Amino acid sequence: MLPNTGKLAGCTLFITGASRGIGKAIALKAAKDGANIVIAAKTGEPHRTLPGTIYTAAEERIDILVNNASAISLTGTLETPTKKVDLMMSANTRGTYLASKICLPHLRKSNIAHILNISPPINLNPIWFKNHCAYTISKYGMSMCVLGMAEEFRGEVAVNALWPQTAIHTSAMDMLGGAGVEQQCRKTDILADAAYCILTKPKSFTGNFVIDENLLREEGIKNFDVYAVAPGHPLLPDFFLDVDPNTLAMKMEAHGASPVFREGKKIESAKHEGPDGAKHEGPDGAESAAVKPLGPVAETFKIIQGAISEDVVRSTQGVYLFELSGDEGGTWYIDLKNKSGSAGIGEPPVKVDVVMSMSSGDFVKMFSGKLKPTMAFMSGKLKIKGNMALAMKLEKMMTQFSSKL
């Protein structure tokens, strides 16, 4: 890890979103130097036991501003409520702009004078827009503040952005990635070290979009296992980096479980079952050949059907529709809300809570544990519409299902 040098001793840092996660790690790293830390809350009004606000801090002195506070909703355009759009735009873009505006007159008086935004390089690859357009716009708004303010205040205030190479284990990542995702993440320490390195550089270091690992390698750090939650475990790449998402997905799959559908194990037939478990028959009483899909998708649903229990239904309370393309493509469902639950081909006769679209091959990989849902979503292999909270619940259920596949 990067050692402290004492260069921030006596400096005052104003950090937004520093009560936990990345912001807290940056605050603790700077505090080890003897820096004064001011933490921004969600409001400009004084807290009952924490009276400091951005305004009272500015009355004294501000040497460094870290814009870390951020809101996230990884939902498509039609699935993102206006309230969520407003929250992301307000916390991410507007919050960064206004915090910088308020602090800049004071930063210009400082010999240190740094603004650091926790935001990504602006990557215009459409894949980073199509699944969560509003979130991407709001994060890129933070990055555009770097572009503009770095030039506007060049020579007076350094303005830079910092972004992680890999996923970072925070409460937000737990929410998005589900159980076990922390093993594919690094600790917040790596961003704290990278931020410290930036903030101790001269003002001439400005207008940069820094990736944590790249910077630390330049600083001589060679052992990155110390930053890993689970050293040696494959890591999830973070959003927005200029790397082919499909290549990243293949790298992750290479570290997944062993193949589930071995040679000779393919299902001979699969019968169309409705939510009540009834088999669909043709007009002559024979089982219809049109509803006898063959192959790994049908076998996966058959095993899922057998794994569904009343406890799973009670704890999940969601109906999932899968729109699959490729071999065995079509519409499939898992009902974890009604009666004792069911799974099969076709549309359920009840309201659907979540719609997931992907290829049949990726579906099988995902349910067998070879493709992480988070990775599938990030790489564009999986599209989700509807209730995101229920979508994350299903990911937790996959652990139970995959053990039986």
GUSETOR-248715 format. One record per residue (C-alpha): x, y, z. Coordinates in steps of 0.2 Angstrom, whole numbers, padded with zeros to 4 digits, always signed. Example, Ala and Ser with C-alpha at 12.3 -4.5 7.8 and 13.67 -1.06 7.14 Angstrom:
// residues 2
+0062-0022+0039;+0068-0005+0036;
END
This chain:
// residues 405
+0000+0000+0000;+0005+0018-0003;+0013+0025+0013;+0008+0042+0021;+0021+0056+0019;+0013+0070+0030;+0011+0081+0015;-0008+0084+0020;-0004+0089+0038;-0014+0104+0043;-0024+0104+0026;-0043+0105+0027;-0052+0093+0016;-0071+0094+0012;-0077+0077+0006;-0095+0074+0001;-0103+0057+0004;-0089+0052+0017;-0099+0043+0030;-0095+0026+0023;-0087+0018+0008;-0075+0027-0003;-0077+0044+0004;-0074+0037+0022;-0058+0028+0016;-0051+0044+0008;-0055+0054+0024;-0046+0041+0035;-0031+0041+0023;-0029+0060+0024;-0032+0060+0043;-0017+0049+0045;-0007+0064+0039;-0015+0076+0051;-0027+0084+0039;-0043+0092+0045;-0058+0082+0038;-0075+0090+0035;-0089+0078+0030;-0104+0084+0019;-0121+0077+0024;-0136+0077+0012;-0141+0094+0017;-0134+0111+0020;-0143+0112+0037;-0133+0109+0053;-0135+0092+0060;-0140+0091+0079;-0123+0083+0084;-0113+0087+0068;-0115+0105+0066;-0102+0108+0052;-0109+0111+0034;-0101+0116+0018;-0104+0134+0022;-0097+0134+0040;-0081+0125+0033;-0080+0138+0019;-0080+0152+0032;-0063+0145+0039;-0052+0137+0025;-0054+0124+0012;-0038+0116+0003;-0046+0101-0005;-0063+0096-0011;-0067+0078-0015;-0084+0076-0024;-0088+0058-0020;-0107+0058-0016;-0117+0049-0029;-0134+0041-0032;-0136+0025-0044;-0150+0017-0053;-0145+0004-0066;-0162+0005-0075;-0167+0008-0093;-0176+0024-0099;-0193+0018-0097;-0190+0009-0081;-0182+0024-0072;-0195+0034-0062;-0193+0053-0064;-0189+0054-0045;-0174+0043-0048;-0168+0053-0063;-0170+0069-0052;-0160+0061-0038;-0145+0056-0049;-0144+0072-0058;-0145+0082-0042;-0133+0071-0032;-0121+0067-0046;-0120+0082-0058;-0128+0096-0049;-0121+0092-0032;-0103+0091-0039;-0105+0107-0049;-0112+0117-0034;-0100+0110-0021;-0086+0115-0033;-0093+0132-0036;-0095+0136-0017;-0078+0130-0013;-0068+0137-0028;-0066+0155-0020;-0058+0147-0005;-0048+0135-0015;-0040+0149-0025;-0033+0156-0009;-0024+0139-0005;-0007+0133-0009;-0014+0115-0011;-0030+0119-0021;-0037+0102-0027;-0054+0096-0033;-0055+0078-0035;-0071+0070-0043;-0075+0051-0041;-0081+0050-0059;-0076+0040-0075;-0067+0044-0091;-0080+0049-0104;-0082+0034-0114;-0094+0036-0128;-0096+0017-0132;-0115+0015-0133;-0115+0000-0122;-0112+0011-0107;-0128+0021-0111;-0141+0008-0117;-0144-0001-0101;-0144+0014-0089;-0144+0030-0099;-0149+0042-0084;-0135+0036-0073;-0122+0037-0086;-0127+0055-0090;-0126+0060-0072;-0109+0052-0069;-0102+0060-0086;-0109+0076-0079;-0097+0075-0065;-0083+0071-0077;-0088+0086-0088;-0085+0097-0073;-0067+0091-0073;-0065+0095-0091;-0072+0113-0089;-0065+0118-0072;-0048+0111-0075;-0046+0123-0090;-0056+0137-0082;-0045+0137-0066;-0028+0131-0073;-0014+0137-0063;-0025+0141-0048;-0034+0125-0044;-0030+0107-0049;-0046+0098-0055;-0045+0079-0058;-0056+0063-0059;-0052+0046-0051;-0060+0030-0056;-0057+0012-0051;-0051-0002-0063;-0061-0015-0054;-0077-0015-0044;-0075-0009-0026;-0083-0017-0011;-0096-0005-0004;-0114-0006+0002;-0120+0000-0016;-0110-0015-0023;-0118-0027-0011;-0135-0020-0017;-0131-0022-0035;-0121-0038-0035;-0129-0048-0022;-0122-0061-0010;-0104-0066-0014;-0100-0051-0025;-0087-0045-0013;-0075-0059-0018;-0074-0051-0035;-0070-0033-0028;-0056-0023-0021;-0056-0014-0005;-0059+0005-0004;-0041+0006+0002;-0035+0006-0017;-0045+0022-0021;-0039+0030-0005;-0021+0027-0009;-0024+0034-0027;-0033+0049-0021;-0019+0053-0009;-0007+0052-0023;-0017+0064-0033;-0020+0076-0019;-0001+0077-0014;+0004+0082-0032;+0007+0100-0038;-0007+0111-0045;+0000+0108-0062;-0007+0090-0062;-0024+0094-0068;-0037+0089-0081;-0033+0071-0079;-0044+0056-0079;-0035+0044-0067;-0038+0025-0066;-0032+0019-0048;-0022+0004-0053;-0013+0013-0067;-0008+0027-0056;-0002+0016-0042;+0009+0006-0054;+0017+0022-0059;+0020+0025-0041;+0029+0009-0039;+0015-0002-0031;+0017-0020-0037;+0007-0030-0025;-0011-0027-0028;-0017-0043-0019;-0016-0032-0003;-0031-0022-0010;-0042-0037-0014;-0056-0043-0003;-0052-0061-0009;-0033-0062-0015;-0032-0072-0031;-0050-0072-0035;-0055-0065-0052;-0060-0047-0051;-0075-0038-0059;-0070-0024-0070;-0079-0007-0066;-0091+0002-0077;-0086+0014-0091;-0068+0008-0095;-0063+0007-0113;-0062-0012-0114;-0072-0023-0125;-0086-0029-0113;-0088-0046-0122;-0069-0049-0119;-0071-0045-0101;-0086-0057-0099;-0076-0071-0107;-0062-0068-0095;-0074-0069-0080;-0083-0085-0087;-0066-0093-0088;-0065-0093-0069;-0083-0099-0067;-0089-0116-0062;-0086-0132-0072;-0099-0136-0086;-0115-0142-0080;-0122-0150-0096;-0110-0163-0100;-0110-0174-0115;-0124-0187-0116;-0134-0178-0102;-0146-0168-0113;-0164-0169-0109;-0175-0181-0121;-0190-0170-0119;-0198-0156-0109;-0216-0154-0107;-0225-0137-0106;-0230-0133-0088;-0241-0119-0083;-0241-0111-0066;-0251-0125-0059;-0239-0138-0065;-0251-0145-0078;-0245-0153-0094;-0252-0145-0110;-0259-0158-0122;-0265-0157-0140;-0283-0159-0146;-0281-0178-0147;-0275-0179-0129;-0257-0182-0135;-0244-0171-0128;-0240-0157-0141;-0224-0159-0150;-0223-0140-0152;-0221-0139-0133;-0206-0151-0132;-0191-0140-0132;-0175-0150-0131;-0158-0145-0124;-0150-0137-0109;-0163-0122-0107;-0177-0135-0105;-0167-0145-0093;-0162-0130-0083;-0180-0125-0081;-0185-0143-0076;-0172-0143-0062;-0177-0125-0057;-0195-0132-0056;-0189-0146-0044;-0179-0134-0034;-0193-0122-0030;-0200-0123-0012;-0213-0114-0002;-0199-0106+0007;-0192-0099-0009;-0209-0093-0015;-0212-0085+0002;-0196-0076+0003;-0195-0070-0015;-0213-0065-0020;-0209-0061-0039;-0214-0067-0056;-0200-0068-0069;-0201-0068-0088;-0186-0073-0098;-0185-0068-0117;-0172-0079-0124;-0164-0078-0141;-0154-0092-0151;-0157-0111-0148;-0172-0114-0138;-0176-0096-0139;-0193-0090-0134;-0203-0085-0119;-0200-0094-0102;-0205-0090-0084;-0202-0093-0066;-0216-0090-0054;-0210-0087-0036;-0225-0078-0030;-0241-0089-0032;-0246-0105-0023;-0231-0117-0022;-0222-0109-0037;-0218-0115-0055;-0207-0114-0070;-0209-0118-0088;-0211-0112-0106;-0223-0098-0112;-0230-0083-0102;-0238-0086-0085;-0256-0081-0083;-0252-0069-0069;-0244-0052-0069;-0225-0052-0072;-0214-0042-0061;-0197-0043-0070;-0192-0046-0088;-0175-0052-0092;-0169-0053-0110;-0153-0063-0115;-0147-0077-0126;-0152-0095-0121;-0133-0099-0120;-0130-0085-0108;-0145-0090-0098;-0139-0107-0095;-0122-0101-0090;-0129-0088-0078;-0140-0101-0069;-0126-0114-0069;-0114-0101-0060;-0103-0099-0075;-0108-0081-0079;-0111-0069-0065;-0127-0059-0067;-0118-0043-0063;-0106-0046-0076;-0119-0051-0089;-0128-0035-0085;-0113-0024-0086;-0107-0032-0102;-0124-0029-0110;-0128-0048-0111;-0143-0046-0100;-0156-0033-0100;-0168-0030-0086;-0185-0022-0086;-0196-0020-0070;-0193-0022-0052;-0174-0021-0049;-0175-0026-0031;-0184-0042-0036;-0171-0045-0050;-0158-0045-0036;-0168-0057-0026;-0168-0069-0040;-0149-0068-0041;-0148-0074-0023;-0160-0089-0028;-0148-0094-0042;-0135-0100-0029;-0148-0113-0023;-0153-0118-0041;-0135-0119-0047;-0130-0132-0034;-0143-0144-0041;-0138-0141-0060;
END
